[in-house]
Amino acid sequence: MELRDYNWWKYFKENNKDSLKSLDFKKICHLHSKYNKHSYFEPCTCNPATIKQWIKDLDNLFLSV
């Protein structure tokens, strides 16, 4: 994980509330696409299961650094 992304993720996890801001949502989508090598995609916010899984995926990457 690049240092800039690592620092953003660390800040995000320390200051995360129960809901996501629009910019945080977009950043998570960007980071997931970047590190999991898929095209940028924004999952539907009507079902948060996908974004929650993406957050777990990024947590695993963060912990492996």
MDAnalysis code that builds the backbone (N, CA, C; Angstrom):
import MDAnalysis as mda
import numpy as np

u = mda.Universe.empty(195, n_residues=65, atom_resindex=np.repeat(np.arange(65), 3), trajectory=True)
u.add_TopologyAttr("name", ["N", "CA", "C"] * 65)
u.add_TopologyAttr("resid", np.arange(1, 66))
u.add_TopologyAttr("resname", ["MET", "GLU", "LEU", "ARG", "ASP", "TYR", "ASN", "TRP", "TRP", "LYS", "TYR", "PHE", "LYS", "GLU", "ASN", "ASN", "LYS", "ASP", "SER", "LEU", "LYS", "SER", "LEU", "ASP", "PHE", "LYS", "LYS", "ILE", "CYS", "HIS", "LEU", "HIS", "SER", "LYS", "TYR", "ASN", "LYS", "HIS", "SER", "TYR", "PHE", "GLU", "PRO", "CYS", "THR", "CYS", "ASN", "PRO", "ALA", "THR", "ILE", "LYS", "GLN", "TRP", "ILE", "LYS", "ASP", "LEU", "ASP", "ASN", "LEU", "PHE", "LEU", "SER", "VAL"])
u.atoms.positions = np.array([
    [0.858, -1.173, 0.000],
    [0.000, 0.000, 0.000],
    [0.900, 1.231, 0.000],
    [0.583, 2.171, -0.851],
    [1.364, 3.399, -0.913],
    [1.190, 4.190, 0.385],
    [2.211, 4.925, 0.752],
    [2.210, 5.664, 2.017],
    [1.034, 6.627, 2.114],
    [0.736, 7.332, 1.059],
    [-0.381, 8.288, 1.071],
    [-1.699, 7.562, 1.355],
    [-1.900, 6.416, 0.709],
    [-3.115, 5.634, 0.930],
    [-3.133, 5.047, 2.336],
    [-1.992, 4.593, 2.788],
    [-1.870, 4.046, 4.137],
    [-2.262, 5.102, 5.175],
    [-1.748, 6.297, 5.015],
    [-2.054, 7.383, 5.961],
    [-3.532, 7.758, 5.919],
    [-4.110, 7.785, 4.725],
    [-5.530, 8.090, 4.620],
    [-6.344, 7.004, 5.319],
    [-5.993, 5.743, 5.071],
    [-6.745, 4.634, 5.666],
    [-6.637, 4.657, 7.189],
    [-5.448, 4.935, 7.675],
    [-5.254, 5.009, 9.122],
    [-6.134, 6.107, 9.720],
    [-6.142, 7.273, 9.117],
    [-6.978, 8.379, 9.582],
    [-8.457, 8.003, 9.498],
    [-8.853, 7.414, 8.376],
    [-10.243, 7.004, 8.184],
    [-10.684, 6.038, 9.277],
    [-9.881, 5.039, 9.573],
    [-10.256, 4.034, 10.575],
    [-10.293, 4.629, 11.986],
    [-9.438, 5.567, 12.274],
    [-9.419, 6.198, 13.595],
    [-10.607, 7.138, 13.797],
    [-11.134, 7.678, 12.715],
    [-12.190, 8.691, 12.813],
    [-13.509, 8.248, 12.200],
    [-13.630, 6.983, 11.890],
    [-14.830, 6.477, 11.231],
    [-16.020, 6.465, 12.190],
    [-17.139, 6.894, 11.680],
    [-18.401, 6.849, 12.425],
    [-19.242, 5.705, 11.858],
    [-20.499, 5.687, 12.182],
    [-21.383, 4.629, 11.703],
    [-21.795, 4.793, 10.242],
    [-21.619, 5.976, 9.707],
    [-21.998, 6.201, 8.315],
    [-20.823, 6.785, 7.541],
    [-20.860, 6.609, 6.230],
    [-19.787, 7.100, 5.369],
    [-20.177, 8.420, 4.725],
    [-19.230, 9.319, 4.659],
    [-19.419, 10.531, 3.884],
    [-19.229, 10.156, 2.415],
    [-19.781, 10.946, 1.550],
    [-19.690, 10.674, 0.112],
    [-18.239, 10.589, -0.363],
    [-17.394, 11.491, 0.112],
    [-15.994, 11.470, -0.301],
    [-15.272, 10.232, 0.206],
    [-15.595, 9.795, 1.407],
    [-14.997, 8.567, 1.944],
    [-15.445, 7.357, 1.128],
    [-16.707, 7.322, 0.781],
    [-17.244, 6.237, -0.028],
    [-16.490, 6.149, -1.353],
    [-16.312, 7.282, -2.003],
    [-15.601, 7.313, -3.289],
    [-14.138, 6.903, -3.128],
    [-13.513, 7.326, -2.053],
    [-12.120, 6.965, -1.809],
    [-11.988, 5.459, -1.574],
    [-12.906, 4.881, -0.836],
    [-12.884, 3.429, -0.608],
    [-13.052, 2.700, -1.937],
    [-13.964, 3.162, -2.765],
    [-14.148, 2.546, -4.088],
    [-12.868, 2.649, -4.914],
    [-12.246, 3.812, -4.870],
    [-10.992, 4.007, -5.601],
    [-9.891, 3.078, -5.081],
    [-9.703, 3.045, -3.774],
    [-8.645, 2.210, -3.203],
    [-8.897, 0.730, -3.481],
    [-10.137, 0.310, -3.366],
    [-10.427, -1.107, -3.615],
    [-10.124, -1.458, -5.069],
    [-10.505, -0.603, -5.990],
    [-10.227, -0.882, -7.399],
    [-8.725, -0.871, -7.668],
    [-8.024, 0.030, -7.035],
    [-6.576, 0.147, -7.230],
    [-5.831, -1.092, -6.722],
    [-6.137, -1.523, -5.520],
    [-5.376, -2.614, -4.906],
    [-5.919, -4.008, -5.226],
    [-7.129, -4.071, -5.756],
    [-7.676, -5.360, -6.159],
    [-7.772, -5.487, -7.675],
    [-7.176, -4.507, -8.340],
    [-7.006, -4.520, -9.790],
    [-8.317, -4.776, -10.550],
    [-9.290, -3.948, -10.268],
    [-10.528, -3.974, -11.047],
    [-10.907, -2.545, -11.392],
    [-11.776, -2.396, -12.360],
    [-12.182, -1.051, -12.753],
    [-12.967, -0.391, -11.624],
    [-12.906, 0.935, -11.621],
    [-13.608, 1.707, -10.595],
    [-15.095, 1.422, -10.680],
    [-15.691, 1.166, -9.540],
    [-17.105, 0.840, -9.461],
    [-17.642, 1.321, -8.126],
    [-18.805, 1.935, -8.142],
    [-19.473, 2.341, -6.904],
    [-20.677, 1.433, -6.682],
    [-20.597, 0.555, -5.684],
    [-21.741, -0.325, -5.415],
    [-22.940, 0.481, -4.919],
    [-24.096, -0.065, -5.121],
    [-25.323, 0.594, -4.691],
    [-25.305, 0.789, -3.172],
    [-25.678, 1.964, -2.753],
    [-25.706, 2.260, -1.318],
    [-26.967, 1.720, -0.641],
    [-27.878, 1.185, -1.427],
    [-29.104, 0.623, -0.836],
    [-28.827, -0.697, -0.126],
    [-27.717, -1.335, -0.455],
    [-27.321, -2.574, 0.193],
    [-25.840, -2.443, 0.575],
    [-25.544, -2.159, 1.829],
    [-24.167, -1.863, 2.232],
    [-23.235, -3.075, 2.334],
    [-23.708, -4.259, 2.010],
    [-22.874, -5.460, 2.165],
    [-21.591, -5.376, 1.352],
    [-21.672, -4.881, 0.133],
    [-20.480, -4.817, -0.727],
    [-19.453, -3.853, -0.165],
    [-19.868, -2.657, 0.193],
    [-18.898, -1.678, 0.695],
    [-18.321, -2.140, 2.030],
    [-19.110, -2.814, 2.840],
    [-18.587, -3.359, 4.101],
    [-17.524, -4.408, 3.828],
    [-17.723, -5.240, 2.814],
    [-16.727, -6.241, 2.449],
    [-15.475, -5.566, 1.913],
    [-15.644, -4.524, 1.134],
    [-14.494, -3.802, 0.600],
    [-13.682, -3.177, 1.732],
    [-14.352, -2.674, 2.747],
    [-13.651, -2.114, 3.903],
    [-12.850, -3.218, 4.600],
    [-13.431, -4.396, 4.738],
    [-12.702, -5.525, 5.332],
    [-11.501, -5.902, 4.474],
    [-11.679, -5.916, 3.164],
    [-10.571, -6.219, 2.257],
    [-9.426, -5.214, 2.442],
    [-9.773, -3.945, 2.531],
    [-8.754, -2.909, 2.709],
    [-8.132, -2.987, 4.105],
    [-8.912, -3.360, 5.100],
    [-8.350, -3.577, 6.439],
    [-7.275, -4.661, 6.401],
    [-7.566, -5.748, 5.713],
    [-6.583, -6.834, 5.595],
    [-5.315, -6.371, 4.907],
    [-5.465, -5.574, 3.869],
    [-4.298, -5.036, 3.178],
    [-3.530, -4.100, 4.099],
    [-4.231, -3.247, 4.822],
    [-3.627, -2.299, 5.758],
    [-2.827, -3.043, 6.823],
    [-3.392, -4.133, 7.344],
    [-2.730, -4.895, 8.398],
    [-1.513, -5.658, 7.893],
    [-1.479, -5.941, 6.600],
    [-0.357, -6.704, 6.045],
    [0.847, -5.829, 5.712],
    [0.689, -4.518, 5.827],
    [1.792, -3.595, 5.501],
    [2.741, -3.461, 6.667],
])
